[in-house]
Amino acid sequence: MASVGATLSKRTRIFLGILLIYAIGIAAVLYHVVSDLDPRYRESAEESLVETSQLLATLVEQDVRGGAINTGRLDALFKSVYARQFEAQIFDVRKTHVELRAYVTDRNGTVLFDSTGQSLGKDFSQWRDVRMTLKGEYGARTSLDNPSDAHSAVMYMAAPVRWISGAQGGGGGNGEIIGVVSVGKPAQSFGQFVAAARSRTLYAGMLSVAAVLIMAVTVSVWLVRPFGLIADYARYVHAQKGFHPWRLIRRAWQLLRAAYDEMRDALAGRNYVADYVQTLTHEVKSPLSAIRGAAELLQEPMEEAQRQRFLGNIHRETLRIQEMVDRMMELTALETRRVLDTLQPLAVRPLLDELAHASQAAAAQRRIHITVAAGADATLEADPFLLLRAVSNLLDNALDFSPDGGAVELGLQLEGRWACITVRDQGVGIPSYAQDKVFEKFYSLARPHSRKKSTGLGLSFVQEIASLHRGRIELGNRRDSGDGADAVGAIAKLWLPRNTTAKAN
């Protein structure tokens, strides 16, 4: 079975590509913002800790006597602040106690004071905040309280304790460094704000995506077909015999998808029309050149047999242009239909028998035998006229590529909720270079028996009909040997959803 992407039209892929680019852009912005939150919060916390350490260092310097550090005031201060009871609601975070900590070392890095009481007398001279500050440089570090717990990180910022020999009441900015005051704060305390900011940022991003989707639906429903969709749905509900909730929901979904398709066309329509005109101009150029050449030659004296031959060329090329324009108008009209209006339960087996019987006369001219191989029947909810046209196109295609005296088989397979109508021939199959082009508009291969090409719109017509019926069309070789030269024919598969609410006839 062909992949879903293979059944998407170029316009749909373009529109989905635009949405994908938008999603990737939003994801990249969100990733950058979210990953940048933690460093920015740490920088903010570090700036506050720097000021706090300088404040405490200044306080300690007031009690320095004879170059000796006295931490008695800090001891009383932290005991008092740790005992305070308060309640602060900081946005979504509720704070009830002080988490700030501090320690003081002498000039050798020995801890003289620790607000937590855990490190008194220890040698901290190798810690970066102490070592760098004793050298007169900026000292900071982040360490784990518990090496096995990644969430126990504590940020420390240090400030020097200075003393000017002979000065009363402390040192000041240019004195000798006789110790260090290091202030710490658990990263988890501001990690709560980081987590809250991340949640709000992701929420804003998801809200942005939802807003774009709502805008897309709004544009398609209010601006594209504000009343048409409602009128279509009202007519469908009025035509129902009885109350069928799932059928009504499915119809509503089809209408929403139609609104999406119309919005997609509104965005990509200009390029779509330009491609159409360019391709049609290219295809019409060849028969027009043939007509002009034949008309110029007819102006010269010539034998009657030659004149009739050139008149035949003009007539043939004119019919070719007429057929191309007619098929183009049919295809364009079909592409503008987003929802089928005349759906009804349709048995597949009688449809195949009818097509096989109707094509027997054309097949008999080249001694081609048409058979129908279908076991159990299936019922589809379909537009009878369009489905008949689709299978008829596939059958005509198989007859054109079948050898004289060959066979074409119409088949029906059932797989779960899907019915697959198959059309097999015994031709040369599809060359490898054409396998990814067969559904392109105006692309056609020369018929083996006549060496002529068709308009190249038949398979595109079938593809549109399959899409309207929420199905898909596949075309491939029955046995591919690389370039298709040794293949034993082509097989077309038209997959359509079965109508499980009705019984087949």
C-alpha positions as CSV (number, residue, x, y, z in Angstrom):
1,M,0.0,0.0,0.0
2,A,1.3,3.4,-0.9
3,S,2.4,5.8,1.9
4,V,0.1,8.6,2.9
5,G,2.6,11.2,1.7
6,A,2.5,9.8,-1.8
7,T,-1.2,10.6,-2.0
8,L,-0.8,14.2,-1.0
9,S,-1.1,16.8,-3.7
10,K,1.6,19.4,-4.3
11,R,-0.6,22.1,-2.9
12,T,-1.2,20.2,0.3
13,R,2.5,19.4,0.7
14,I,3.2,23.2,0.3
15,F,0.7,24.2,2.8
16,L,1.8,21.5,5.3
17,G,5.3,22.6,4.7
18,I,4.4,26.2,5.7
19,L,2.8,24.9,8.9
20,L,5.9,22.7,9.5
21,I,8.2,25.6,9.1
22,Y,6.1,27.6,11.6
23,A,6.2,24.8,14.0
24,I,9.9,24.3,13.7
25,G,10.4,28.1,14.2
26,I,8.2,28.1,17.3
27,A,10.0,25.0,18.7
28,A,13.4,26.6,18.1
29,V,12.4,29.8,19.8
30,L,10.9,27.9,22.8
31,Y,14.0,25.7,23.1
32,H,16.3,28.8,23.1
33,V,14.2,30.7,25.6
34,V,13.6,27.7,27.9
35,S,17.3,26.6,27.9
36,D,18.3,30.2,28.6
37,L,16.1,30.6,31.7
38,D,18.3,28.8,34.2
39,P,21.5,30.7,33.3
40,R,19.7,34.0,33.5
41,Y,18.2,33.2,36.9
42,R,21.6,32.1,38.1
43,E,23.1,35.3,37.0
44,S,20.4,37.3,38.8
45,A,20.9,35.3,42.0
46,E,24.7,35.7,41.7
47,E,24.4,39.5,41.5
48,S,22.3,39.5,44.7
49,L,24.7,37.2,46.5
50,V,27.7,39.4,45.5
51,E,26.1,42.4,47.1
52,T,25.1,40.3,50.2
53,S,28.6,39.0,50.6
54,Q,30.0,42.6,50.4
55,L,27.5,43.7,53.0
56,L,28.4,41.0,55.4
57,A,32.1,41.5,54.8
58,T,31.7,45.1,55.7
59,L,29.8,44.1,58.8
60,V,32.6,41.7,59.9
61,E,35.3,44.4,59.2
62,Q,33.6,46.6,61.8
63,D,34.5,44.1,64.5
64,V,38.2,43.4,63.5
65,R,40.6,44.3,66.3
66,G,44.3,43.9,65.9
67,G,43.9,41.9,62.7
68,A,41.7,39.3,64.5
69,I,38.2,38.5,63.1
70,N,35.4,38.5,65.5
71,T,32.3,36.6,64.2
72,G,30.1,37.1,67.3
73,R,27.8,39.5,65.7
74,L,27.2,37.2,62.7
75,D,26.5,34.3,65.0
76,A,23.7,36.2,66.8
77,L,22.4,37.6,63.5
78,F,21.9,34.2,61.8
79,K,20.5,32.6,64.9
80,S,17.9,35.3,65.0
81,V,17.1,35.3,61.3
82,Y,16.8,31.5,61.1
83,A,14.3,31.7,64.0
84,R,12.1,34.3,62.3
85,Q,8.6,33.2,61.2
86,F,7.1,34.8,58.1
87,E,5.1,33.9,55.0
88,A,5.8,35.5,51.6
89,Q,3.8,34.6,48.5
90,I,6.2,35.3,45.5
91,F,4.0,34.7,42.5
92,D,3.4,31.0,42.6
93,V,6.1,30.2,45.2
94,R,5.3,30.3,48.9
95,K,8.4,31.2,51.1
96,T,8.4,30.6,54.9
97,H,12.0,30.6,56.0
98,V,15.4,32.0,55.2
99,E,17.7,29.7,53.1
100,L,20.7,32.1,52.9
101,R,23.9,30.7,54.5
102,A,27.3,32.1,55.1
103,Y,30.7,31.2,56.5
104,V,33.8,33.2,57.4
105,T,37.4,32.0,57.1
106,D,40.7,33.5,58.2
107,R,43.6,34.2,56.0
108,N,44.6,30.6,55.9
109,G,41.2,29.4,54.8
110,T,40.2,27.9,58.1
111,V,36.5,28.3,58.8
112,L,35.9,30.6,61.8
113,F,32.1,30.8,61.5
114,D,29.5,28.7,59.6
115,S,25.8,29.7,59.9
116,T,24.8,26.0,59.4
117,G,27.3,24.9,62.1
118,Q,28.6,22.0,59.9
119,S,32.0,23.2,58.8
120,L,33.5,25.0,61.8
121,G,37.3,24.6,61.9
122,K,37.6,22.9,58.5
123,D,40.1,23.9,55.9
124,F,38.4,25.6,53.0
125,S,41.5,27.0,51.4
126,Q,41.1,24.8,48.3
127,W,37.5,25.9,47.6
128,R,37.5,28.2,44.6
129,D,35.6,31.0,46.3
130,V,38.0,31.2,49.2
131,R,41.2,30.6,47.2
132,M,40.5,33.3,44.6
133,T,39.2,35.8,47.1
134,L,42.3,35.5,49.3
135,K,44.4,36.3,46.2
136,G,42.3,39.5,45.7
137,E,40.3,38.1,42.8
138,Y,36.6,37.4,42.3
139,G,35.7,34.2,44.0
140,A,32.6,32.1,43.3
141,R,31.7,28.4,43.1
142,T,28.7,26.0,42.9
143,S,29.0,22.8,44.8
144,L,26.8,19.9,45.8
145,D,25.9,19.5,49.4
146,N,25.2,15.8,48.7
147,P,27.4,14.4,45.9
148,S,24.7,11.8,45.1
149,D,21.9,14.4,44.8
150,A,22.1,16.6,41.6
151,H,19.5,19.0,43.1
152,S,21.6,19.9,46.2
153,A,23.7,22.5,44.4
154,V,24.6,25.6,46.4
155,M,26.0,28.8,44.8
156,Y,28.6,30.7,46.9
157,M,29.9,34.2,46.3
158,A,32.8,35.5,48.4
159,A,34.0,38.9,49.5
160,P,37.3,39.7,51.2
161,V,37.6,40.9,54.8
162,R,40.2,43.6,54.9
163,W,42.1,45.3,57.7
164,I,44.4,48.3,57.7
165,S,47.0,48.1,60.4
166,G,46.4,50.8,63.1
167,A,42.9,51.7,61.7
168,Q,39.9,51.7,64.1
169,G,36.7,49.9,63.2
170,G,37.8,47.7,60.3
171,G,39.7,47.8,57.1
172,G,38.0,49.3,54.0
173,G,38.7,48.8,50.4
174,N,42.5,48.9,50.3
175,G,43.5,47.0,53.5
176,E,45.2,43.7,53.9
177,I,43.0,40.6,53.2
178,I,42.8,38.7,56.5
179,G,39.8,36.6,55.7
180,V,36.8,35.7,53.5
181,V,33.1,36.0,53.9
182,S,31.3,33.6,51.5
183,V,27.5,33.8,51.1
184,G,25.6,30.8,49.7
185,K,22.1,30.0,48.5
186,P,20.7,26.6,47.4
187,A,20.0,26.6,43.7
188,Q,16.8,24.8,44.4
189,S,15.4,27.9,46.0
190,F,15.4,29.9,42.7
191,G,15.0,26.7,40.7
192,Q,11.3,26.9,41.6
193,F,11.1,30.2,39.8
194,V,12.9,28.6,36.8
195,A,10.5,25.7,36.7
196,A,7.5,28.1,36.9
197,A,9.0,30.3,34.1
198,R,9.5,27.3,31.9
199,S,6.0,26.2,32.4
200,R,4.7,29.7,31.6
201,T,6.9,29.9,28.5
202,L,5.8,26.5,27.2
203,Y,2.2,27.4,27.9
204,A,2.6,30.6,25.9
205,G,4.2,28.6,23.1
206,M,1.4,26.1,23.0
207,L,-1.1,28.9,23.2
208,S,0.5,30.5,20.2
209,V,0.2,27.3,18.2
210,A,-3.4,26.9,19.2
211,A,-4.1,30.5,18.3
212,V,-2.6,29.9,14.8
213,L,-4.8,26.8,14.3
214,I,-7.9,28.7,15.6
215,M,-7.0,31.5,13.2
216,A,-6.7,29.1,10.3
217,V,-10.2,27.6,11.1
218,T,-11.6,31.1,11.6
219,V,-10.3,32.3,8.3
220,S,-11.5,29.2,6.5
221,V,-14.9,29.2,8.1
222,W,-15.7,32.9,8.5
223,L,-13.9,34.4,5.5
224,V,-13.9,31.6,2.9
225,R,-17.3,30.0,3.2
226,P,-19.1,31.6,6.1
227,F,-22.5,30.4,5.0
228,G,-21.8,27.7,2.4
229,L,-20.5,25.1,4.8
230,I,-23.5,25.6,7.1
231,A,-25.9,25.4,4.2
232,D,-24.2,22.2,2.9
233,Y,-24.4,20.6,6.4
234,A,-28.1,21.7,6.8
235,R,-29.0,20.2,3.4
236,Y,-27.2,16.9,4.4
237,V,-29.0,16.7,7.8
238,H,-32.4,17.4,6.1
239,A,-31.8,14.6,3.6
240,Q,-31.1,12.0,6.2
241,K,-33.7,9.5,7.0
242,G,-33.5,8.9,10.8
243,F,-30.9,10.0,13.3
244,H,-27.4,8.7,12.7
245,P,-24.9,10.5,15.1
246,W,-21.7,9.0,13.7
247,R,-22.7,9.8,10.1
248,L,-23.5,13.4,11.1
249,I,-20.1,13.8,12.9
250,R,-18.3,12.3,9.9
251,R,-20.0,14.8,7.6
252,A,-19.1,17.7,9.9
253,W,-15.5,16.6,9.8
254,Q,-15.6,16.4,6.0
255,L,-16.9,20.0,5.9
256,L,-14.1,21.2,8.2
257,R,-11.6,19.5,6.0
258,A,-13.1,21.2,3.0
259,A,-12.7,24.6,4.8
260,Y,-9.0,23.7,5.4
261,D,-8.6,22.8,1.7
262,E,-10.1,26.1,0.6
263,M,-7.9,28.1,2.9
264,R,-4.9,26.1,1.5
265,D,-5.9,27.0,-2.0
266,A,-6.3,30.6,-1.0
267,L,-2.7,30.7,0.1
268,A,-1.2,28.6,-2.7
269,G,-3.8,29.4,-5.4
270,R,-1.8,32.0,-7.4
271,N,1.1,29.6,-8.0
272,Y,-1.3,26.8,-8.7
273,V,-3.1,28.7,-11.4
274,A,0.3,29.8,-12.9
275,D,1.5,26.2,-13.0
276,Y,-1.8,25.1,-14.7
277,V,-1.6,27.8,-17.4
278,Q,2.1,27.2,-18.0
279,T,1.6,23.4,-18.4
280,L,-1.5,23.7,-20.5
281,T,0.2,26.2,-22.8
282,H,3.1,23.8,-23.3
283,E,0.8,20.9,-24.1
284,V,-1.3,22.9,-26.6
285,K,1.8,24.2,-28.4
286,S,2.5,21.0,-30.2
287,P,-0.9,20.4,-31.8
288,L,-1.1,24.1,-32.7
289,S,2.2,23.9,-34.5
290,A,1.0,20.9,-36.4
291,I,-2.2,22.7,-37.4
292,R,-0.4,25.8,-38.5
293,G,2.1,23.7,-40.5
294,A,-0.6,21.8,-42.3
295,A,-2.6,25.0,-43.0
296,E,0.5,26.6,-44.6
297,L,1.1,23.6,-46.8
298,L,-2.6,23.6,-47.9
299,Q,-2.0,27.0,-49.4
300,E,0.3,25.4,-52.0
301,P,-0.8,23.5,-55.0
302,M,-0.8,19.7,-54.2
303,E,-2.5,16.5,-55.2
304,E,-5.9,15.7,-53.7
305,A,-4.6,12.8,-51.7
306,Q,-2.1,15.0,-50.0
307,R,-4.7,17.7,-49.3
308,Q,-7.0,15.1,-47.7
309,R,-4.1,13.9,-45.5
310,F,-3.3,17.4,-44.3
311,L,-6.9,18.1,-43.7
312,G,-7.1,14.9,-41.6
313,N,-4.1,16.0,-39.6
314,I,-5.8,19.3,-38.9
315,H,-9.0,17.6,-37.9
316,R,-7.1,15.1,-35.6
317,E,-5.1,17.8,-33.9
318,T,-8.2,19.9,-33.4
319,L,-10.0,17.1,-31.7
320,R,-6.9,16.5,-29.5
321,I,-7.0,20.2,-28.4
322,Q,-10.8,19.9,-27.8
323,E,-10.4,16.8,-25.8
324,M,-7.6,18.3,-23.7
325,V,-9.7,21.4,-23.0
326,D,-12.8,19.4,-22.1
327,R,-10.8,17.1,-19.8
328,M,-9.2,20.1,-18.2
329,M,-12.5,21.7,-17.5
330,E,-13.8,18.5,-16.0
331,L,-10.7,18.2,-13.8
332,T,-10.8,21.8,-12.7
333,A,-14.5,21.5,-11.8
334,L,-13.8,18.4,-9.8
335,E,-10.9,20.0,-7.9
336,T,-13.2,22.8,-6.8
337,R,-15.5,20.3,-5.1
338,R,-14.5,19.7,-1.5
339,V,-17.5,17.7,-0.4
340,L,-19.6,15.2,-2.4
341,D,-23.3,16.2,-2.4
342,T,-24.9,13.0,-3.8
343,L,-23.6,10.1,-1.7
344,Q,-25.5,6.9,-1.7
345,P,-24.9,3.2,-0.9
346,L,-23.4,1.6,-4.0
347,A,-22.6,-2.1,-4.6
348,V,-19.3,-2.6,-6.3
349,R,-19.8,-5.9,-8.1
350,P,-22.7,-4.8,-10.3
351,L,-20.7,-1.7,-11.1
352,L,-17.7,-3.8,-12.3
353,D,-20.0,-6.1,-14.3
354,E,-21.6,-3.1,-16.0
355,L,-18.3,-1.6,-17.0
356,A,-17.0,-4.9,-18.3
357,H,-20.1,-5.4,-20.5
358,A,-20.0,-1.8,-21.8
359,S,-16.3,-2.1,-22.8
360,Q,-16.6,-5.5,-24.5
361,A,-17.2,-3.9,-28.0
362,A,-14.1,-1.7,-27.8
363,A,-12.0,-4.6,-26.4
364,A,-13.2,-7.0,-29.1
365,Q,-11.6,-4.8,-31.9
366,R,-8.2,-5.9,-30.6
367,R,-9.3,-9.3,-29.3
368,I,-8.8,-8.3,-25.6
369,H,-10.8,-10.3,-23.1
370,I,-12.3,-8.6,-20.0
371,T,-13.0,-10.6,-16.9
372,V,-14.4,-9.7,-13.5
373,A,-12.8,-11.5,-10.5
374,A,-14.7,-10.5,-7.3
375,G,-15.6,-12.8,-4.4
376,A,-17.6,-11.1,-1.7
377,D,-19.3,-7.9,-2.8
378,A,-18.8,-4.6,-0.9
379,T,-21.0,-1.5,-0.5
380,L,-19.5,2.0,-0.7
381,E,-21.0,5.3,0.2
382,A,-20.1,7.1,-3.1
383,D,-21.2,9.3,-6.0
384,P,-22.3,6.7,-8.6
385,F,-21.4,8.8,-11.6
386,L,-18.0,9.9,-10.4
387,L,-17.0,6.4,-9.2
388,L,-18.1,4.9,-12.6
389,R,-16.0,7.5,-14.4
390,A,-13.0,6.7,-12.2
391,V,-13.1,3.0,-12.8
392,S,-13.9,3.5,-16.5
393,N,-10.8,5.7,-16.8
394,L,-8.6,2.9,-15.2
395,L,-10.2,0.3,-17.5
396,D,-9.7,2.4,-20.6
397,N,-6.1,2.9,-19.6
398,A,-5.6,-0.8,-19.2
399,L,-7.1,-1.5,-22.6
400,D,-4.9,1.0,-24.3
401,F,-1.7,-0.6,-22.9
402,S,-2.8,-4.2,-23.3
403,P,-1.4,-6.2,-26.3
404,D,-3.7,-7.5,-29.0
405,G,-5.2,-10.8,-27.8
406,G,-4.4,-10.0,-24.1
407,A,-6.6,-9.9,-21.1
408,V,-7.8,-7.3,-18.6
409,E,-9.1,-8.2,-15.2
410,L,-11.4,-6.2,-12.9
411,G,-11.2,-7.3,-9.3
412,L,-12.4,-6.5,-5.8
413,Q,-10.5,-7.2,-2.6
414,L,-11.6,-6.5,1.0
415,E,-9.2,-5.5,3.7
416,G,-10.9,-4.5,7.0
417,R,-12.8,-1.3,6.5
418,W,-11.3,-0.8,3.0
419,A,-12.5,-2.1,-0.4
420,C,-9.9,-2.2,-3.2
421,I,-11.0,-2.2,-6.8
422,T,-8.2,-3.5,-9.0
423,V,-7.6,-3.3,-12.7
424,R,-4.9,-5.6,-14.2
425,D,-3.5,-5.7,-17.7
426,Q,-0.9,-7.8,-19.5
427,G,1.1,-4.9,-21.1
428,V,4.7,-4.0,-20.7
429,G,4.1,-2.3,-17.4
430,I,5.3,1.1,-16.2
431,P,8.9,2.1,-16.9
432,S,11.0,3.0,-13.9
433,Y,11.5,6.6,-15.1
434,A,7.7,7.1,-15.3
435,Q,6.6,5.5,-12.0
436,D,6.7,8.7,-10.0
437,K,5.2,10.8,-12.8
438,V,2.1,8.9,-13.8
439,F,-0.3,11.1,-11.7
440,E,1.2,14.4,-12.9
441,K,-1.1,16.4,-15.1
442,F,-0.5,16.1,-18.8
443,Y,2.1,13.4,-18.4
444,S,1.4,10.5,-20.7
445,L,3.2,7.5,-22.2
446,A,2.8,6.4,-25.8
447,R,0.3,3.6,-26.4
448,P,2.1,0.5,-27.7
449,H,-0.4,-0.2,-30.5
450,S,-0.8,3.3,-31.8
451,R,2.3,5.1,-30.5
452,K,0.1,8.1,-29.6
453,K,-0.3,9.8,-26.2
454,S,-3.4,10.7,-24.4
455,T,-4.2,14.1,-22.7
456,G,-2.4,12.9,-19.6
457,L,-5.3,14.0,-17.4
458,G,-7.1,10.7,-16.8
459,L,-5.2,9.5,-13.8
460,S,-5.3,13.0,-12.2
461,F,-9.0,12.8,-12.7
462,V,-9.1,9.4,-10.9
463,Q,-6.9,10.7,-8.1
464,E,-9.3,13.6,-7.4
465,I,-12.3,11.3,-7.4
466,A,-10.5,9.0,-4.9
467,S,-9.6,12.0,-2.7
468,L,-13.2,13.2,-2.6
469,H,-14.3,9.7,-1.5
470,R,-11.6,9.7,1.2
471,G,-9.7,7.0,-0.6
472,R,-6.5,6.8,-2.7
473,I,-5.2,5.5,-6.0
474,E,-2.1,3.4,-6.6
475,L,-0.5,2.4,-9.9
476,G,2.4,0.1,-10.3
477,N,3.7,-3.1,-12.0
478,R,2.5,-6.5,-11.1
479,R,6.1,-7.7,-11.1
480,D,8.8,-5.0,-11.4
481,S,12.1,-6.1,-12.8
482,G,13.9,-2.8,-12.6
483,D,13.2,-0.9,-15.7
484,G,9.8,-2.5,-16.2
485,A,10.8,-4.1,-19.6
486,D,10.1,-7.6,-18.3
487,A,7.0,-6.8,-16.3
488,V,3.9,-8.8,-16.8
489,G,1.6,-5.8,-16.8
490,A,0.4,-3.0,-14.7
491,I,-2.1,-3.0,-11.8
492,A,-4.2,-0.1,-10.6
493,K,-5.6,-0.2,-7.1
494,L,-8.4,2.2,-6.1
495,W,-8.8,2.0,-2.3
496,L,-12.1,3.3,-0.9
497,P,-13.7,3.1,2.6
498,R,-16.5,0.6,2.9
499,N,-20.0,1.6,4.1
500,T,-20.2,-0.6,7.2
501,T,-23.7,0.7,8.0
502,A,-25.3,-0.9,4.9
503,K,-25.4,-4.3,3.5
504,A,-24.1,-5.1,0.0
505,N,-26.7,-5.9,-2.6
